[in-house]
Amino acid sequence: MDNKKSLKVRVISAIVLLIFIFAIMVFTLKNKHMGENFDVNFYTYTTFDYFDTIITITVYDIDKDSYDRIIKEVDETIKEYDEAFDIYTEGVGADIYNINKNAGVESIQVKPYTVGLLLSAVEGYEKTNGATNVCIGALTSIWHKYREEGVSLPNKELLTEAAKHISIDNLEIDVANGTVFLKDKDASLDVGAIAKGFAAEEAAAILHDNGIEHAILSFGGNIIALGDKMGVPFNVAIEDPIHEGENIAVLSVKDMAIVTSGDYQRYYEVDGKRYCHIIDSKTLYPATLHSSVTVVSKDSTMADILSTALFTMSIEDGEELISNFKDVYVMWLSKDGTITYSKGFKDHIIVK
């Protein structure tokens, strides 16, 4: 992301975050069944330190000591995942970076959760017919470089050469020994289409395993509603990327994940045309079919994978794809503002 856009996103996100926290501070839960108000202890964890995004987790019906203990475990886990999945920063625990650095040279011993991430990525590749490809790094790294410079487009020859090194067959995962190897020295992993969803899922699992039944987690555009808000569903607003400051819809959810992929946060412009960060491996260029795609699903990891895949394909192809999934609902926003819903998505909308 270019510095100017990054600053803009951080400022807007910070304002939204402050509004969110203030709303929670003044909110009094209402028990509709009993018809009376009551106070519930809740605490909000916020960090700007991981996955290049704002992470907020609000936990309800908990005492301070329990919250401090559980959120410490969550924070430590997110920190580990952020280090392990970072493709740009070197370090002993930087599993994905080290796999890429040693492509074509040797297998790398990685953490069990990195194996889990990559197995989920391979599953996602298969279930999306290759539309979401963790081995696309040779291609996305070029676009990342040009997006950072923000002045021109890479030439087609450069992209075509990179595309020779994005086969999923380059990835070897030895589950028994906990090692990963990229066979092609010019191959590279890019876990951007799965990392936040996977980390959010693990954070929610830690809360659940510690007896938490009511919480909402936000990892940037990845939301998980764990249970409900003390008897009522969580309300989650979906940002309108075309009209800044407005929402497309507000969704009512319980025990669901919501993931949005769009062209409105990480992009750059050349000759007045916007080029986003989501690359279509078929065209070798940034996807241009939609402004945003929102997926509602029980599984945050798969929702993350699907939102990327669906962003690169037509609505017709997308509807055919999700027909193979259970409890997956999608909303597409076109460039002209037209909204299309998959079957069942509207059931979650409370405000349009």
N, C-alpha and C positions, 0 to 999 in steps of 0.2 A: 504494500500500500504506500502511495506517495505520502510525504510528510504532511502536506497541506490537508489531504483527505483524512489522514490518520488523526490529525488534531481535531478536525471537524467531528469525526465519529466519536472521539473520546469526549468532547465537550457535550455533544448531544446525549451520549450514553450516560454521562455523569449527571446531567440534568434529569433525565428519565429516572435514574437510580435514586436521586434525592427525592423526587416526587413519590416514587415507590416506597421508600423508607418512611417518609412523612405520613403517607396513607396508612401504613401499617401501625405507626405510632399512635395515630388518633382513632384507629379502628376498634370498635367494640363489637365482639361477636354476638350474634343473636340466635338463640335456639328457637327455631320456628315451631318445633313440636311442643315446647313448653310455653312459648309465648312470652319469654322473659329474657332480659339481657344478663350476661354473666361475663366475668373476666377470665381470660385464659392466658397463661404464661407462654410467651413466644419470643424467639430471639432470631436475629438475622446476621448471618455471616456474609461478609463482602470482601472480595480481593480483586485487585487489578493485576496480579503477579503472574498468572498462569494462562496459557493458551492464547495469549495476545487478545484477551477479551475481558469483560467484566463478569465475574461469577458471583451470584448471590444465592444463598440458601436460607430460607425461612422455615424454622421448625416450631410447631405448635404443641401446646399441652406438654410442657417439659420444665423441669426445674433447672436452675442455673448450673449447678454442679454437674448434672448429667449432660447438659448441653455442652459445657466446656470440655468434658471428657470425650464426647462423641465427635464434636466438631474438630477437635485436635487430630483425631484419627483421620477424619475426612480430609483436612488440610494437608496432612503428611502424605496421604495417598495421591491427592491431586498434584502435589508438588513432584512426587516421584514419576507420575504419568507424564507430566509436562516435560520433565527432563528426558525421559525415555523416548518420547514420541517427537521431540524437536528435531527437525531435519537440518537446521542451520547452525546449531551450537554444539561444539565439541565438548566431550566430558566422559568420565568413566561410565556413568549411567545412561549415556545418550545412545540407547540401543539402535534406533533407526539411523541416526547419523553414522554410527560405527558400521552398520551393515552396508550403507551406501559407500562409505569410504573404502571398504574392503571388498567391493564388488569385483568379481572375477579373480580374487586373490585367496580368500579363506572364509570359512564359516565363522560366525560370531556367536558367542554365548550370550543369551539374552534372558531377561526376566520372564517368569511364567506368564505375566499379564501381557507382555509384548507378543509372546506366542499366541495368546488368546486374541489379541487385536488382529494379528495377521491372519489367523484362521477365520475370524469373522470377515475380514476383508476379502479373502478368497471365496467364502460363501456368498458375500455380496456381489462379487464379480460374476459368479455363476448364476445367481438369481436375477441379476439385471442384464444378463446376456452380454456382459463385458462393458456396459455403459459406465459403471464405476470401477475403475481399475487402479489398484494400489501401486502398480508398477509403472504408472504414467509419469514418474518423476523426471525422466530425461526430457520430456516435452514441457511439463509445467515449470521446470527450472528455467527454461529459456524465457517463457512468458513472464515469470517472476522478475527476472533481470530487466527485461524491457519495460515492465510496469513500474519498477523502481526508478528507472531512468526517465520514463514518462514522456518521451519525445518521438518515438518511431515504432514501427512494427518489425518483427523479425522476418527475414525473407523466407519464402516457401521452401527453398532448398535446405535451409538450416532445420526447418521443422520436419521436413520429409526424412532427413537423415536421423534426427532424434527419434522419429516414429519407428525406426527399425529396432529400437531398444526398449520397447514398452510391453513386450509380451509377458503375460502372467506366467508363462512356462519358465521364465528366468528365476522365479522364486522357489527356493527349496526350504521347506520347514521340517526340521527333524524334531518332532514332538518329544520323543523319548529322551533325547539328549539336550533339548532346549536350545538348539542352535538354528541359525538362519543364514542362508547363503544366496547371494545373487550371482548366477552363473556368468552373466554378461558383464564385462568390466565397465561398459558404458550404460548399464541399467541403473535405475535409481528408484527408491520408494518415495511416495508422497502419500501420507496418511491424513491429509487435510479433510477428506470426505468422510472420515470415520472417527478420528481421534476424540473430538469433543463429545460426540454421542456416546462413545465407549466409556469415557471418563465420567460423564454424567450418570450413566447407568451404574457404574461401580460406586459412585458417591451415594446414589439412592439405595443401593444394596447394603451399604454400611449402615445407613440410617435404619433401614428395615430390620437388619440383623440385630440392631440395638433396641428394638422394640418401638421405633418411631412409626406412627401410623398416619401422621398428618404433617406434610411438608411440601414445599415447592422449591424446585431447583432451577436456576437459569444459568446456562453456560453460553452466553451470547445469544445466538439464535436457536439454541437447543434448550427446551423446557421440559421438565418432568414434574407432573403432579403426582406426588406420592399420597395415596388416599385422597381425602377431601379436606376442606377447611372447616373442620369441626361440625360436620353434618350437612354442609352445603358444598357444591362443586367449586373448584377454583375457576376464576375468570381470567382468561389470558388474551390480551390484545395483540392482534397481528398488524404490524406496521404497514402503512401504505408507502411504497417506495416512490410512487409517482407524485403524490401530494404530501410533502414533508410536514410532519407533525400530526398527520391524520392516521386513522386506522382503517383497514379493509373490513375487519370484523372483530368481534370479541367472542371467544369460544368458552364454553362451559365444559370443564373436563374433570374427571376423577380417574386416578390410576392410569394415566395416559401420558405419552410423550408427544411434544409438538416441535417439529424442526422446520425451519424456513431457510431455503437457499435463494439468493437473489443477486442482482447485478448492481446493487446500490450502495455497497460499502467498500468493497475492494475492486477498484477498477482504475483505468486511466483513459484519457481521450486523445485521439489523434485525428486531426482534420475534422473536429466536431463530432466524431463517432466514438461511442463508448465501447471499451473492451474490458469485460469483467474477468474475474479470476478462475471461473469454472470453464475448463477446456474440454471441448468435444473431441474425443480421440478419433472420430471418423473424419472430421473436417480439419483437424489439427489447430483449429482456431477457437477463441472463446465462444461459448454458446450464446445465441441471440434470439431464441424463440420466445422467451418469457421475461417478464420483469421479476417475478418471484414464483416460487412453488412452495407450498406449505403442506407438510405431511403430518397426519395425526395417526399414532400407532401405539400399541402396547410396548414396543421395543424401541428404545432410544437409539441404539446402535444401528438397527436396520432402517429406522426413520431417517437417520443421517445419510446413510448410503443411498436410500431411495430418493431423497430430495435432490441429491446431486445428479443421479441418473435421470430423473424425470425432467430436470432443468435442461438436459441436452436433447430431449426427444419431443416429438409432437404430442399434442394432447391425445390424439387417437392411439398412438403407440404407447403412451403412458397409461391410458385406461386399460389397454390390453395387458400391459405388464402387471399392474396392480390387481388384475383379476385373479392372479395366481397367489395372492396373499390374503390372509384372514385379518379382519379388523384393521385395515389400512384405508385411510380416507385422505383425499387430496384436494387442494384448491390451487388452481392456476390463475395467475394474473398476467394478462397479455400486455404488450407494449402500449396499446391504446386504452388500457384500463378495463378491458373486458374481463370478467371473472367467470371461470368455469369450475364447477364442482363435480367431484366423483360421487357416486351413489353413497349416501350415508353421511357425507360431510356436513350438510346443512343441519343435521340432527344435533350438532355440537354448537351451532351458532345461536347466540342470544341477542346480539346487536350487530346490525350491518351498517 
